């Protein structure tokens, strides 16, 4: 039976109605069975092939159209996301929708580590998978990252084409993935990541699906590149905004520092005191500020803190005059403008100028007072009206009781002691100067001991070295001041001779040594020394012996023979011989208690006199 027009119309009708391929094949099989003759059946078979091919082409066209539509929608969707993390999540979501898979994820290349890592996921449930890293060339994703070509596998675990890793396989098995498709994320020739999508069942991805997925990866790569450019631009704009803000803040700080400096400089030019100056600094920067000496002693301090203010930690700025450090300025402020450190540094320079100015004024006063004191105490000036007038100008009241102190500071702290003495003199309304290389203090009062004790403690405050101080009271008038100065100097010399450094005393407090040496020029003392020690001196001078040193050593060692011999560096037998010679010179009773005490006192007085003569 020839193929009729009705048969062709039926096949066309099935194609127009978009019947399924199975329906079309059943209709063709029925027509073929009803057709007689081999030629006619061949024509039916040929017509059936054309119809099936046309049907498959239409299905493929529809699938491609659906894919292209989905791809277009995906591109539009991805373009709407500008944040990179949001974009990666959208890519994963679209990848699942495009192929109808269970999961999708993106791995990015880590240039430093030389591998890739999972960065974004959709549908992944295991934490181990989310933190997975894939070495280049390992697994499907590692293979695509290495070759730059899209790949797929129907069953990952059993795919022998792939380089498997126990760690990666374990994570994939935990997630339950089988069929996986992967496509590279590329910018030019650079592969910076891999887009992957998978199902939890064995699935063979068609080449058209792989190609469609690769197109999605290309769109995703472009979107990621654009998002990164936009993010970089945003970051650049943000950096510029921050830089502009920082410049504005810096300009404001500079202007603030300049304004504060001008006000402080005006105060410094007016010659205000250091305390008033620090008070002005604290007014600009509420908090605590203090000036410490180089030794660490606090010289001035100001506090301007409200109860609810939280102060920063201490900051410091050295107060320098050339290379010399005059002190340290310390500040603990509630500053919120960030200007405290710069203001403190500038304030330190102005404090240095105030200290130098004060020091210059003090030194000028010192020179004047020193000249007057030297003239007064060296007895070059008469106690007349002119001297009294000049003494009043220097602050020395000659008509009231005065205490005179003579100070000998430690050699390493002479400069510090002088600065302290001048500062204390201002506080205590005293007069300080230098006479014959010693610091001399004249202060109103009657109690020499209390005055000396107070000065000793104040000079040691803040870590200063103790000074040796001779004191004398009862100074009224020019002659009284001179006499008291002589007594105070004598007390100082005796203290130094007795090796009592760092202590203070008056002549009367030095006991018998003070009483006797205070009258060292009296004939009675000379007679006592000549009568007591004269025979020993004469024997040594006439015969070249050393009985004096033997006597001195014997008395110092309290008559202990072995210790005396060791002290003199001689044998005990030699010591016996010398002691016998002393018996001949001094008489056999010289070792008895009274004579021995007398000799010991005389020996000690001679030694002290030598030291006093050397110290004068």
C-alpha positions as CSV (number, residue, x, y, z in Angstrom):
1,X,0.0,0.0,0.0
2,X,1.6,3.3,-1.0
3,X,2.3,5.9,1.6
4,X,-0.8,8.1,1.4
5,X,-1.2,11.7,2.1
6,X,-3.2,10.8,5.1
7,X,-0.2,8.9,6.6
8,X,2.1,11.9,6.0
9,X,-0.5,14.2,7.5
10,X,-0.7,11.9,10.6
11,X,3.1,12.1,11.1
12,X,3.1,15.8,10.6
13,X,0.2,16.2,13.1
14,X,2.2,14.2,15.7
15,X,5.2,16.5,15.1
16,X,3.1,19.6,15.4
17,X,1.5,18.4,18.6
18,X,4.9,17.8,20.0
19,X,4.3,14.2,20.8
20,X,6.9,12.3,22.6
21,X,9.5,10.3,20.8
22,X,7.9,7.1,22.1
23,X,4.5,8.1,20.8
24,X,6.0,8.9,17.4
25,X,7.8,5.6,17.2
26,X,4.6,3.7,18.0
27,X,2.8,5.5,15.3
28,X,5.5,4.8,12.8
29,X,5.6,1.1,13.7
30,X,1.8,0.9,13.2
31,X,2.0,2.5,9.8
32,X,4.8,0.2,8.7
33,X,2.8,-2.9,9.7
34,X,-0.1,-1.7,7.6
35,X,2.0,-1.0,4.6
36,X,2.4,-3.6,1.9
37,X,5.4,-4.0,-0.3
38,X,9.1,-3.6,0.5
39,X,9.5,-0.3,-1.3
40,X,6.6,1.3,0.5
41,X,7.9,0.1,3.9
42,X,11.3,1.6,3.0
43,X,9.6,4.9,2.3
44,X,7.8,4.7,5.7
45,X,11.2,3.9,7.4
46,X,12.8,6.9,5.7
47,X,9.9,9.1,6.6
48,X,10.1,7.8,10.2
49,X,13.9,8.6,10.4
50,X,13.3,12.1,9.2
51,X,10.4,12.6,11.7
52,X,12.5,11.2,14.6
53,X,15.5,13.4,13.6
54,X,13.2,16.4,13.3
55,X,11.7,15.6,16.7
56,X,15.1,15.2,18.3
57,X,16.3,18.5,16.7
58,X,13.3,20.3,18.0
59,X,13.9,18.8,21.5
60,X,17.5,19.9,21.4
61,X,16.6,23.3,20.2
62,X,14.1,23.7,23.0
63,X,16.7,22.4,25.5
64,X,19.3,24.8,24.1
65,X,16.8,27.7,24.2
66,X,15.9,26.8,27.8
67,X,19.7,26.7,28.6
68,X,20.3,30.0,26.8
69,X,17.4,31.6,28.6
70,X,18.6,30.2,31.9
71,X,22.1,31.4,31.0
72,X,20.8,34.9,30.2
73,X,18.8,35.0,33.4
74,X,21.9,33.9,35.2
75,X,24.1,36.6,33.6
76,X,21.5,39.2,34.6
77,X,21.3,37.8,38.1
78,X,25.1,37.7,38.5
79,X,25.5,41.3,37.2
80,X,23.2,42.5,40.0
81,X,25.6,41.2,42.7
82,X,28.5,43.5,43.4
83,X,29.7,42.0,46.7
84,X,32.1,39.1,45.9
85,X,30.9,36.8,48.6
86,X,27.2,37.4,47.6
87,X,28.2,36.9,44.0
88,X,29.8,33.5,44.7
89,X,26.7,32.4,46.6
90,X,24.6,33.4,43.6
91,X,26.9,31.5,41.2
92,X,26.5,28.3,43.3
93,X,22.7,28.7,43.4
94,X,22.4,29.3,39.7
95,X,24.7,26.3,38.9
96,X,22.3,24.0,40.8
97,X,19.3,25.4,39.0
98,X,20.9,25.2,35.6
99,X,21.5,21.5,35.6
100,X,19.2,20.4,38.3
101,X,21.9,19.1,40.6
102,X,22.0,18.6,44.4
103,X,25.0,20.8,45.2
104,X,27.2,23.4,43.7
105,X,30.5,24.9,45.0
106,X,33.3,27.2,44.0
107,X,37.0,26.5,44.7
108,X,39.6,29.4,44.4
109,X,43.3,29.1,43.8
110,X,45.6,29.9,46.7
111,X,48.8,31.2,45.1
112,X,50.8,31.2,48.3
113,X,49.9,27.6,49.3
114,X,49.8,26.3,45.6
115,X,46.4,24.6,45.9
116,X,42.7,25.4,45.7
117,X,40.2,25.6,48.6
118,X,36.4,25.6,48.8
119,X,35.2,29.2,49.2
120,X,31.4,29.1,48.6
121,X,28.8,26.4,48.6
122,X,25.1,25.7,48.0
123,X,23.5,22.5,49.2
124,X,26.6,21.2,51.0
125,X,25.8,19.8,54.4
126,X,29.1,18.6,55.9
127,X,31.6,20.9,57.5
128,X,34.5,18.8,56.3
129,X,33.5,19.5,52.7
130,X,33.2,23.3,53.3
131,X,36.8,23.4,54.6
132,X,38.3,21.1,51.9
133,X,41.5,21.9,50.1
134,X,42.4,20.4,46.7
135,X,46.0,20.1,45.5
136,X,46.4,21.1,41.9
137,X,45.8,17.9,39.8
138,X,44.0,16.0,42.5
139,X,40.3,15.1,42.1
140,X,38.0,16.5,39.4
141,X,38.4,20.1,40.6
142,X,42.2,19.8,40.8
143,X,42.3,18.4,37.3
144,X,40.3,21.3,35.9
145,X,42.4,23.8,37.8
146,X,45.4,22.2,36.2
147,X,44.2,21.8,32.6
148,X,41.7,24.7,32.3
149,X,39.2,22.5,30.5
150,X,35.7,21.5,31.6
151,X,35.3,17.9,32.8
152,X,32.6,15.6,34.2
153,X,32.4,12.3,35.9
154,X,29.3,10.0,36.3
155,X,30.7,8.3,39.4
156,X,33.6,10.2,41.2
157,X,34.6,7.3,43.5
158,X,35.1,4.8,40.7
159,X,36.5,7.1,38.0
160,X,40.0,5.8,37.3
161,X,40.9,8.9,35.1
162,X,41.2,11.0,38.3
163,X,44.1,11.3,40.7
164,X,42.5,10.4,44.0
165,X,43.5,11.5,47.5
166,X,42.3,9.7,50.6
167,X,41.5,12.9,52.4
168,X,39.5,14.4,49.5
169,X,37.8,11.1,48.7
170,X,36.7,10.8,52.4
171,X,35.2,14.3,52.3
172,X,33.4,13.6,49.0
173,X,32.1,10.3,50.4
174,X,30.8,12.0,53.6
175,X,28.9,14.4,51.4
176,X,27.6,11.5,49.3
177,X,28.4,12.9,45.9
178,X,28.7,10.8,42.7
179,X,28.1,12.6,39.4
180,X,30.1,15.9,39.2
181,X,30.7,18.4,36.5
182,X,33.4,21.1,36.7
183,X,34.4,24.1,34.6
184,X,37.3,26.6,35.1
185,X,36.9,30.2,36.2
186,X,39.4,32.0,33.9
187,X,40.5,35.5,33.3
188,X,42.5,35.4,30.1
189,X,44.9,32.5,30.4
190,X,44.9,32.7,34.2
191,X,42.8,30.0,36.0
192,X,41.8,31.5,39.4
193,X,39.1,29.0,40.4
194,X,36.8,26.1,39.5
195,X,32.9,26.0,39.4
196,X,31.6,22.6,40.3
197,X,28.1,21.0,40.6
198,X,27.2,17.5,41.6
199,X,24.4,15.0,42.3
200,X,24.2,12.4,45.1
201,X,23.5,9.7,42.5
202,X,25.4,8.4,39.5
203,X,24.7,10.8,36.6
204,X,26.2,11.0,33.2
205,X,26.4,14.6,32.1
206,X,25.7,15.1,28.4
207,X,28.3,17.1,26.4
208,X,25.6,19.8,25.9
209,X,25.2,20.0,29.6
210,X,28.9,20.3,30.1
211,X,29.1,23.0,27.5
212,X,26.2,24.9,29.0
213,X,27.9,24.6,32.5
214,X,31.2,25.9,31.0
215,X,29.3,28.9,29.6
216,X,27.9,29.6,33.0
217,X,31.5,29.4,34.4
218,X,32.6,31.9,31.8
219,X,29.8,34.3,32.8
220,X,30.7,33.7,36.4
221,X,34.3,34.5,35.8
222,X,33.5,37.7,34.0
223,X,31.1,38.7,36.8
224,X,33.7,37.9,39.4
225,X,36.3,39.9,37.6
226,X,34.0,42.9,37.3
227,X,33.0,42.5,41.0
228,X,36.7,42.5,42.0
229,X,37.3,45.6,39.9
230,X,34.3,47.3,41.5
231,X,35.5,46.2,44.9
232,X,39.0,47.4,44.2
233,X,37.6,50.7,43.1
234,X,35.5,50.9,46.2
235,X,38.5,50.1,48.3
236,X,40.5,52.7,46.5
237,X,37.7,55.3,47.1
238,X,37.5,54.3,50.7
239,X,41.3,54.6,51.1
240,X,41.1,58.0,49.5
241,X,38.3,59.0,51.8
242,X,40.2,57.8,54.8
243,X,43.4,59.6,53.6
244,X,41.4,62.8,53.1
245,X,39.9,62.4,56.5
246,X,43.3,61.7,58.0
247,X,44.7,64.8,56.3
248,X,41.8,66.8,57.6
249,X,42.4,65.4,61.1
250,X,46.1,66.1,60.8
251,X,45.4,69.7,59.6
252,X,43.1,70.2,62.6
253,X,45.7,68.7,65.0
254,X,48.4,70.9,63.5
255,X,46.2,74.0,63.9
256,X,45.2,72.9,67.4
257,X,48.9,72.4,68.4
258,X,49.8,75.7,66.8
259,X,47.1,77.6,68.7
260,X,48.1,76.0,72.0
261,X,51.8,76.6,71.3
262,X,51.2,80.3,70.6
263,X,49.4,80.8,73.9
264,X,52.0,78.9,75.8
265,X,54.8,80.8,74.1
266,X,53.2,84.1,75.1
267,X,53.2,82.9,78.7
268,X,56.9,81.9,78.4
269,X,57.8,85.3,77.0
270,X,56.0,86.9,79.9
271,X,58.4,85.0,82.2
272,X,55.7,83.3,84.3
273,X,56.7,80.7,86.8
274,X,57.0,77.0,85.9
275,X,54.0,76.1,88.0
276,X,51.8,78.7,86.3
277,X,53.0,77.5,82.9
278,X,52.2,73.9,83.7
279,X,48.7,75.0,84.9
280,X,48.1,76.5,81.5
281,X,49.2,73.3,79.8
282,X,46.7,71.3,82.0
283,X,44.0,73.8,81.1
284,X,44.4,72.9,77.4
285,X,45.0,69.1,78.1
286,X,43.0,68.3,81.2
287,X,44.9,65.7,83.2
288,X,48.0,65.4,85.4
289,X,51.3,67.1,84.4
290,X,54.6,67.3,86.3
291,X,58.2,68.4,85.9
292,X,60.7,66.0,87.2
293,X,64.4,66.7,87.7
294,X,66.9,64.6,85.8
295,X,67.5,62.7,89.1
296,X,63.7,61.8,89.2
297,X,62.6,64.3,91.9
298,X,59.3,66.0,91.2
299,X,59.9,69.8,90.9
300,X,56.5,71.0,89.9
301,X,53.1,69.4,89.4
302,X,49.6,70.4,88.3
303,X,46.3,68.4,88.3
304,X,43.2,69.3,86.3
305,X,41.1,66.2,86.2
306,X,37.3,65.9,86.3
307,X,35.9,63.0,88.3
308,X,34.6,61.1,85.3
309,X,37.7,61.5,83.0
310,X,39.7,58.5,82.1
311,X,43.4,59.3,81.7
312,X,45.8,57.8,79.2
313,X,49.1,56.3,80.4
314,X,52.0,58.7,81.1
315,X,53.9,60.2,78.2
316,X,57.2,61.9,78.6
317,X,59.3,64.6,76.9
318,X,62.9,65.5,77.9
319,X,63.5,69.1,78.9
320,X,66.8,69.8,77.0
321,X,69.2,72.8,76.9
322,X,71.5,71.8,74.1
323,X,72.9,68.4,75.2
324,X,72.1,68.9,78.9
325,X,69.0,67.4,80.2
326,X,67.4,69.8,82.7
327,X,64.5,67.4,83.5
328,X,61.6,65.5,82.2
329,X,58.0,66.7,81.5
330,X,55.4,64.0,82.1
331,X,51.8,64.1,81.1
332,X,48.8,61.9,81.7
333,X,45.8,63.4,79.9
334,X,42.3,62.7,78.8
335,X,43.2,64.2,75.4
336,X,40.8,62.9,72.6
337,X,42.3,65.0,69.8
338,X,45.6,63.2,69.6
339,X,47.7,66.4,70.2
340,X,49.0,65.6,73.7
341,X,52.4,64.2,72.6
342,X,53.1,67.1,70.2
343,X,52.0,69.7,72.7
344,X,54.1,68.1,75.4
345,X,57.2,68.2,73.2
346,X,56.7,71.9,72.5
347,X,55.9,72.6,76.1
348,X,59.1,70.9,77.1
349,X,61.1,73.3,74.9
350,X,59.3,76.3,76.5
351,X,59.9,74.9,80.0
352,X,63.6,74.6,79.1
353,X,63.7,78.3,78.3
354,X,61.9,79.2,81.5
355,X,64.3,77.1,83.5
356,X,67.3,78.6,81.8
357,X,65.9,82.1,82.4
358,X,65.2,81.2,86.0
359,X,68.7,79.7,86.3
360,X,70.3,82.8,84.7
361,X,68.4,85.0,87.2
362,X,69.4,82.7,90.0
363,X,73.0,82.7,88.9
364,X,73.1,86.4,88.7
365,X,71.7,86.7,92.2
366,X,74.2,84.0,93.3
367,X,77.1,85.9,91.9
368,X,76.0,89.0,93.7
369,X,75.4,87.2,97.0
370,X,78.6,85.2,96.7
371,X,80.6,88.4,96.2
372,X,78.9,89.9,99.2
373,X,79.2,86.8,101.3
374,X,82.9,86.4,100.4
375,X,83.5,90.1,101.2
376,X,81.6,89.7,104.5
377,X,83.0,86.4,105.6
378,X,86.5,87.0,104.4
379,X,86.5,90.1,106.7
380,X,87.4,92.4,103.8
381,X,84.4,94.6,104.5
382,X,83.6,96.8,107.5
383,X,80.4,96.4,109.3
384,X,79.3,99.9,108.2
385,X,76.2,101.4,106.7
386,X,77.2,100.5,103.1
387,X,77.7,96.8,104.0
388,X,74.4,96.7,105.9
389,X,72.6,98.2,102.9
390,X,74.1,95.7,100.5
391,X,73.4,92.9,102.9
392,X,69.7,93.9,103.0
393,X,69.6,94.0,99.2
394,X,71.0,90.4,99.2
395,X,68.4,89.3,101.7
396,X,70.7,89.1,104.7
397,X,69.2,90.6,107.8
398,X,72.2,91.4,110.1
399,X,70.1,92.6,113.0
400,X,68.4,89.3,113.8
401,X,69.6,85.9,114.9
402,X,71.0,83.8,111.9
403,X,72.1,80.2,111.5
404,X,75.2,79.7,109.2
405,X,75.6,76.4,107.4
406,X,78.7,75.3,105.4
407,X,78.0,72.4,103.0
408,X,80.3,69.9,101.4
409,X,78.2,67.7,99.0
410,X,79.5,64.5,97.4
411,X,81.9,65.3,94.6
412,X,79.7,63.6,92.0
413,X,76.6,65.7,93.0
414,X,78.0,69.2,93.4
415,X,76.0,70.7,90.6
416,X,72.8,69.0,91.8
417,X,73.4,70.1,95.4
418,X,73.9,73.7,94.2
419,X,70.7,73.7,92.2
420,X,68.8,72.2,95.1
421,X,70.3,74.7,97.5
422,X,69.3,77.7,95.4
423,X,65.7,76.2,95.1
424,X,65.5,75.5,98.8
425,X,66.8,79.0,99.6
426,X,63.9,80.5,97.7
427,X,61.4,78.3,99.6
428,X,62.9,79.0,103.0
429,X,63.7,82.7,102.6
430,X,67.4,81.9,103.1
431,X,70.5,83.2,101.4
432,X,72.9,80.9,99.6
433,X,76.3,81.5,98.0
434,X,79.7,80.0,97.6
435,X,82.7,81.0,99.6
436,X,86.1,79.3,99.2
437,X,84.5,76.6,97.1
438,X,82.0,75.7,99.8
439,X,78.2,76.3,99.7
440,X,77.3,78.7,102.5
441,X,73.7,79.1,103.7
442,X,72.5,81.9,106.0
443,X,69.0,81.5,107.4
444,X,67.1,83.2,110.2
445,X,66.9,81.1,113.3
446,X,68.3,80.1,116.7
447,X,68.6,76.3,116.5
448,X,71.6,75.4,114.3
449,X,71.0,71.6,114.8
450,X,67.3,71.8,113.6
451,X,68.3,74.0,110.6
452,X,71.1,71.7,109.6
453,X,69.0,68.6,110.0
454,X,66.2,70.1,107.8
455,X,68.6,71.0,105.0
456,X,70.2,67.6,105.1
457,X,66.9,65.9,104.7
458,X,65.7,68.3,101.9
459,X,69.0,67.9,100.0
460,X,68.6,64.1,100.0
461,X,64.9,64.2,98.9
462,X,64.4,62.8,95.4
463,X,67.4,60.6,95.5
464,X,70.1,63.3,96.1
465,X,73.4,62.4,97.7
466,X,73.8,63.4,101.4
467,X,75.9,66.5,102.1
468,X,78.2,67.0,105.1
469,X,77.1,70.1,107.0
470,X,78.8,72.2,109.6
471,X,76.5,74.5,111.5
472,X,76.7,77.4,113.9
473,X,74.0,79.7,115.4
474,X,73.9,83.0,117.2
475,X,75.0,85.1,114.2
476,X,73.9,88.8,114.8
477,X,75.6,91.5,112.9
478,X,78.5,91.3,110.5
479,X,81.0,90.2,113.2
480,X,78.5,87.6,114.4
481,X,78.0,86.1,110.9
482,X,81.8,85.9,110.5
483,X,82.3,84.2,113.8
484,X,79.5,81.7,113.1
485,X,80.9,81.0,109.6
486,X,84.3,80.2,111.2
487,X,82.7,77.9,113.7
488,X,80.5,76.2,111.0
489,X,83.5,75.7,108.7
490,X,85.6,74.3,111.6
491,X,82.7,71.9,112.4
492,X,82.6,70.8,108.7
493,X,86.4,70.2,108.6
494,X,86.3,68.2,111.8
495,X,83.4,66.0,110.4
496,X,85.4,65.4,107.2
497,X,88.6,64.7,109.2
498,X,86.6,62.2,111.3
499,X,85.3,60.6,108.1
500,X,81.7,61.4,109.1
501,X,80.6,62.2,105.5
502,X,76.9,62.8,105.0
503,X,76.3,63.9,108.6
504,X,75.9,67.3,110.3
505,X,77.1,68.9,113.5
506,X,78.0,72.0,115.4
507,X,81.4,72.4,117.1
508,X,79.9,71.7,120.5
509,X,78.4,68.4,119.2
510,X,81.8,67.1,118.2
511,X,82.8,66.4,121.9
512,X,86.4,66.8,123.0
513,X,87.7,66.9,119.4
514,X,85.5,69.8,118.6
515,X,86.4,71.6,121.8
516,X,90.1,71.1,121.5
517,X,90.4,71.6,117.7
518,X,88.2,74.6,117.8
519,X,91.0,76.2,119.8
520,X,93.8,74.7,117.8
521,X,95.9,77.9,118.0
522,X,95.8,78.0,121.8
523,X,99.2,77.5,123.5
524,X,97.7,74.9,125.9
525,X,97.0,72.5,123.0
526,X,100.5,73.0,121.6
527,X,102.0,72.4,125.0
528,X,99.9,69.3,125.5
529,X,101.0,67.8,122.2
530,X,104.6,68.7,122.8
531,X,104.7,67.3,126.3
532,X,102.9,64.1,125.2
533,X,104.5,63.2,121.9
534,X,107.5,65.5,121.7
535,X,110.0,62.7,122.9
536,X,108.9,60.3,120.2
537,X,109.2,62.9,117.5
538,X,112.6,64.0,118.7
539,X,113.9,60.3,118.8
540,X,112.6,59.6,115.3
541,X,114.1,62.9,114.0
542,X,117.5,62.3,115.6
543,X,118.0,58.6,114.9
544,X,115.8,58.0,111.8
545,X,113.6,55.5,113.5
546,X,109.8,55.0,113.1
547,X,108.6,54.8,116.7
548,X,105.8,57.2,115.9
549,X,104.1,54.8,113.5
550,X,104.7,51.9,115.9
551,X,103.0,53.9,118.7
552,X,100.1,54.8,116.5
553,X,99.6,51.2,115.3
554,X,99.8,49.8,118.9
555,X,97.2,52.3,120.1
556,X,94.8,51.8,117.2
557,X,94.9,48.0,117.7
558,X,94.2,48.4,121.4
559,X,97.6,46.9,122.4
560,X,97.0,43.6,120.5
561,X,100.5,42.5,119.5
562,X,99.8,40.1,116.7
563,X,97.4,42.6,115.0
564,X,99.8,45.5,115.5
565,X,102.7,43.5,113.9
566,X,100.4,42.6,111.0
567,X,99.3,46.2,110.6
568,X,103.0,47.4,110.6
569,X,104.1,44.5,108.4
570,X,106.9,43.4,110.8
571,X,107.6,40.3,112.8
572,X,106.4,40.2,116.4
573,X,110.0,40.0,117.7
574,X,110.7,43.3,115.9
575,X,107.6,44.8,117.5
576,X,108.9,43.7,121.0
577,X,112.1,45.5,120.3
578,X,110.4,48.7,119.2
579,X,108.0,48.6,122.3
580,X,111.1,48.3,124.5
581,X,112.6,51.4,122.8
582,X,109.3,53.2,123.5
583,X,109.6,52.2,127.1
584,X,113.0,54.0,127.2
585,X,111.6,57.1,125.4
586,X,108.2,57.5,127.1
587,X,108.9,55.7,130.4
588,X,107.7,52.3,131.4
589,X,104.2,53.5,132.6
590,X,103.1,54.7,129.2
591,X,101.1,51.5,128.6
592,X,98.9,52.1,131.7
593,X,95.3,53.3,131.1
594,X,95.6,57.0,131.9
595,X,98.9,57.5,130.0
596,X,97.7,55.3,127.1
597,X,94.4,57.3,126.8
598,X,96.4,60.5,126.8
599,X,98.8,59.3,124.1
600,X,95.9,58.0,122.0
601,X,94.1,61.3,122.2
602,X,97.3,63.2,121.2
603,X,97.9,60.9,118.3
604,X,94.3,61.4,117.1
605,X,94.5,65.1,117.5
606,X,97.7,65.4,115.4
607,X,96.1,63.3,112.6
608,X,92.9,65.4,112.6
609,X,95.0,68.6,112.6
610,X,96.8,67.4,109.5
611,X,93.5,66.7,107.7
612,X,92.1,70.0,108.8
613,X,95.2,71.8,107.5
614,X,94.8,69.9,104.2
615,X,91.1,70.8,104.0
616,X,91.6,74.5,104.6
